[in-house]
């Protein structure tokens, strides 16, 4: 291999790197034909700016001809440049030069479609283990619930960007399993799964013998947890690993709880603490890892086959094929005849595959220039490996004399630049960057016209995240209301008042972005933010309901949704009454002002494409008028425009793959796609986004929020690793994917695995990576600011993120944000700043009046208020009920042995709810027996319970003419000032109203049956009130079904 002629340019944030590249390109045009130049960057916007500024430079020097010819050069994103290379060598690659390119937004959806069968094959195993890992447990609102499908997608992405095939994935699985099992204790002889389960069962039963004596708070919580555990153990169901972990941390009151209970709980904790060495944990985790990697390999194979049969190609395919061209002697020789000079912008964001491409290009051209900023290399951003990009950038620069780093800031004011120098220097030095590679020499900005310093600290108070977000939103409103107090640079040597669009709020996570955007919107501030769930916005739901009814005239739900949306009273249930009318379709159409127009459009369904039908529907005047009446119509119309764009993209993809573009296909694709809401197109909107998405952008005023975040090592998510030393000349060599699952759900501490993983070599490396990434990300955030950088830490949670800047200083709290009117400190260096404390208006209003109070106790009775929620199953009332009917509808079900009637009731109830009397007899019997087995119920016969089900069904049909039975019917209604909700065992509809049937597995006989049935009167009475309130129809019968005794008792007030 010949010596590479790679010139590296280190460009700090806002230091004019684009200007440097443009001038280099203009200089190269003097030396060679413009068509021989290749220049690439990572976004379409940046690529367009690059070529336009280069052409402008040529026009200014009167090189109009070369400026025109530059349009024939290879300027564009990495993917577009690779696409050109692939198209030019398509025949040699055995491909069509007209391959349809899958857009980046559509890859996930097409991959899911192509790999659905492969994923379905592995899903049962993965779902089962995910359940044991606590994936279905309740999670706090601010925590993202784990999903193995998300993990699978990440493994697939990493495999493709690191050049891994099926063998590479198998190797990754082997290495991941080996590394994970090394974290667990060695298997102990005699410590079997069966023994641990048996010991735990005995210990739990022993503890619960004393549960009646427990009154303490901790003890009561422990008893509830133990009852849940006992229920699962009785059913022979495996405990989840979070349950094992919780059992090892049970608490009790040291003084209030009885000694025998405390000893029993300690025994449980001792047994459960073996979960970390449990043999089944090893098995579950290994199976989960191997199954995920196998699923990834099968999914990739299915995806490749899907694309091949349809002539499709995606961005990663373009890169892989371009690398094939560069690896083939004949094809690279042809390419070398056409390309002689290469420029790469934003090199720090390159994936390993892209570095391989740039390195191969450097081998065939006269010279390459790589421009980037290692300080902004974020691990995982566009699948980049920051360690690899830094090694490549530094290694490439050793072969030639690198350009002087670009160190003058043309973006930020002096106070911001000076702060960045002193705050970040120690930690960047510790990363191996030289001072000349990361310190600014100064700024090209002037301070004329500014009224306040560039650095600010807004301490945000509030008892929870929502109140803190509201406080920050009101502070932004205060800035907007006084724009003259916040002058910003016009970039023409003058200042002007700040505008709304000059403000950006940076957050750490998407959920924090959503919270900040919601708080701003709540006080009327327009927000430019990309949000999830386009399909769940009411205006898009309205348009989609119209689209669904056009596609399917029998879709009564769509028609009901239209009637609801067009109702002038949002609380009206007219649409629900229409559903229950004698002719519901006619009643719903009458409530829908666009039904006639939609029926006309349905007649044109074969004439209009799906996108044209979308256009026709959303431009209906009544529909647009309704949406505009809901307010904020600018954002709503932007969402509808995004829906139109989705429809056009769907048609394009169908055309490329040869699939028919149908209205029903568009509806299904849209519902599955999880399309995002677009950013506001208004220039007068506050920009809210994550720090990652802020890369490459800048604003006059930047608010840095989420400063309480500690670095989070990526120990339990897929990450790309490399065997041995990084070799930037061979960037794909030795790469594999490490994935360790977290099996303990929300149990994050003191479970053994947390410490073992953190103390492992991988754990230490992950922590180092996390701290370095957090440093770079914070650098990105601060350097986005042109005129004002506002740190917005929480008074409650502090600014823990800034502790990453302690690295290399030998001190703690190297950067200190003061709470009083003091300068910001970065070690010995001080920086002028304005310090304020923010609070949401309600906090301020409460705190504003300072009144000396004298407290006097008044002799007044406490106000008694009804609880908000009423549950029928717990209803108690003094209203008497009476027996008004009794029927013996079947035979007594024999129970052999001493049965726990609570479990009997659960099992019988489950069978009655699941039974379909119209199903084949053998299928019904298998269903019933499966349920009894799950409840470990050996004392009942499945056939006896099915006879009781048949008897009840026959009796209802004979005694209630026109009966329609709804099982497990949910009901919810507002009654007075309370909300009633529950689930009715059997709701029987008939022309006169409804009958309610409730199953009770009471084994008594004689008068005891009547007494027991009357005790359920309050429950059934509340069900009756809820049904009548919700439906407006009368409940004619309240029936207690006792399948064990074979009776059906009717009661009434």
PyMOL commands that set and color helices and strands:
alter all, ss='L'
color gray80, all
select helices_A, chain A and resi 17-31+34-36+44-60+64-72+78-88+104-114+116-132+148-161+166-183+193-208+211-213+217-234+241-247+259-277+279-310+315-327+329-336+347-349+352-364+374-376+381-383+386-396+414-430+435-438+465-481+483-485+500-502+510-522+534-536+538-551+556-565+574-579+584-590+595-602+610-618+621-629+633-657+663-673+692-694+728-730+753-759+761-782+800-806+841-848+872-874+901-914+921-934+942-959+1007-1015+1017-1031
alter helices_A, ss='H'
color red, helices_A
select strands_A, chain A and resi 6-10+37-41+74-77+100-101+312-313+341-344+367-372+408-409+442-443+455-460+488-489+495-496+503-507+527-528+686-690+699-704+719-722+735-738+785-791+815-816+824-826+829-831+834-838+869-870+882-888+964-975+978-990+993-999+1035-1042+1047-1052
alter strands_A, ss='S'
color yellow, strands_A
deselect
rebuild
show_as cartoon
